[in-house]
């Protein structure tokens, strides 16, 4: 299967930064911890990560530009002696890119789930009319002569 880059389309202007962000996130994509994205209503979403065994001080949630990053650090307690250790204690970094108009309302840790509540802002469509200037209307742009003007 070939890797097709959608951002090479000539109609997508100025999306290079977005493309780089997607590449960065896909490189660090990992299946741990598992997560859900739940639509609570038309305006509210909840991102839930399964973080059983992590305490509040083991977790960090940050937002930089449009990238939501969740970090978890869990260390082994040297005073504990396990006869069998089937539950791993490991660190993770999970990143999500938020769409325009999506804002974080809060985070909570309950019953082994880290819940991050999000709200969608209704964005108003903005239409901007661009004035087209001609040489007669004061445009200081270069106007090339027509074929008839060259022959004269």
Protein Blocks (a to p, Z undefined) as FASTA:
>chain_A
ZZddfklpmklghilmmmmmmmmmmmmgcfbdcdddddfblmbccddddfehiafklpcc
ddehjaccddddddddfkbccfbdfbccddddddddddehiacfbdcdeehiacdddddd
dddddddddddddfknopabdcdddfklmmZZ
